[in-house]
Amino acid sequence: MGSGTVVSLPDEAATLRLGADLALALRPGDMLLLKGDLGAGKTTLARALIRAVAGNPSLEVPSPTFTLVQAYETQPPIQHFDLYRLSSPDELDELGLEEAAAESITLVEWPERASGRFAASAVTLELSSEGEGRVATLSGAGPAFDRLARSLGVRAFLGAAGWGAARRQRLTGDASARAYEVVSLPEESPRLLMDSPPIVLGPAVRDGKPYALIAHSALSVHAFVAIDTLLLDAGFAAPRIHARDLDRGLLLVEDLGSETLADAEGQPISERYVAAAELLADMHARSWPVGVDIERGVTYTIPAFDREAMLIEAELAMDWYAPAYLGAETADRYRQAFRDAWNAVLDRLSDTETTLMLRDVQSPNFLWRGERSGNDRLGLIDFQDALIGPSAYDVASLALDPRVTVPPAMRNQVVNAYAARRHENGLFDASDFARAFAIMGAQRHTKILGIFVRLHRRDGKPYYLPHLPRIRAYVAELLVHPALAEVRQVYDAMGLLAGEPG
């Protein structure tokens, strides 16, 4: 993929915003070639970009015209080259351009002086005069160009929404491919930018289908918009959408706050967990439509959490966790027994209650707003993967929070609060719920064992690994339920919950 993107820069502020927009998208190993005549604004743009990466608008950023290269120990690091005084392209070897290009963000002014010495993946940004201002033309091909072009597309989207001058600040990412930013304007409440391009389906893994289709993962922002619409219409505190581009996967939404169900040290707050349980009870007691109109001629159908989705999720533990902790040979030997055991257990869900389940229920996805009352105290986010499935799934996800250690007494409090509210709302089968709670809790956390190892080994995100002991403990507790006898037998035979990597 590759082409050109043109950005108009009518004033200095627009040039500074361009630098910040580029900084949001650049990664170590990316090279940006800055072209333009003397006085075109290359150094001004480079300075804005470097300061944005550093998070320091007053950082001293001298021009490297005489030194040829200036290094910055930012995160990620940046090397800023100015080749105007380069006497020969061979000098680049002495300057360490190749090493810089492998480890840092590399900015190169006057790249014409070293023509042919840059990788095909380098992105070019050329500045030229346009009336009283400038115009920037971005060109190239490959992942770096795609990221930079998308960041500039986000700015255009904000401009169309009346937020073109907004300051953008990246939020810490989650386990998904989605990205989030806080965007702010003076005298306006901050908003969130959700950047969620349609996912690229992977290879077929079963019956000619990729994993995302079997597991019913959200393929685009259509899913978020649909569930958001349902929740808002039902009186729950989902974020209001101020602007959207469904084709590109961009949403500008209400910022519901930052406090979660846990305190600053990551300790669960019982009042908040109980409030979340009562919200789930109210949500599960409702009847929900399966089809949601999100714009004229576009209807989103909420998928069912069917058996194949449950199985392929659980099997992530055999794909990633078991090979890492027990060895690939053990995983292969028990794979069919694992699937057979889960099939037998899932038969016991045939008559269980199903409803709209948010699916990704955990502390960070409830935003606490203590000054409000009732369910409005809890803002809901990250529900785009919602399905029609067992109500107990969400409750098990909450009480057995994968990222927060919820003490047994508090877990009981959460489950009891849910059950009490469900009894108030109508008929509630406590025995059916207890069985589904155990099965769905074990299925979810078996899946998470695989996901957290995958995030480490495939995606370079090791900070999920410290949660594994908690997840193993949850699964061990749940396997005591008689409804999980076949799964318990296989896990015991494998030593699946033993603990240390092999």
Secondary structure, DSSP 8 states (H G I E B T S, - for coil): -EEEEEEEE-SHHHHHHHHHHHHHH--TT-EEEEE--TTSSHHHHHHHHHHHHHT-TT------TTTSEEEE--SS-EEEEE-TT-S-TTHHHHHTHHHHHHHSEEEEE-GGGGTT-S-TT-EEEEEEEETTEEEEEEEEESHHHHHHHHHHHHHHHHHHTT-TT-EEEE----SSS-EEEEEE-TTS--EEEEE--------EEETTEEHHHHHT---SHHHHHHHHHHHHHTT-B---EEEEETTTTEEEEE---S--SB-TTS-B-HHHHHHHHHHHHHHHTS---SEEEEETTEEEE--B--HHHHHHHHTHIIIIIHHHHT-HHHHHHHHHHHHHHHHHHHGGGTTS-EEEE-S--SGGGEEE-TTS-GGGGEEE---TT-EEEEHHHHHHHHHT-SSS---HHHHHHHHHHHHHHHHHHS---HHHHHHHHHHHHHHHHHHHHHHHHHHHHTT--GGGGGGHHHHHHHHHHHTTSGGGHHHHHHHHHHTTT--S--
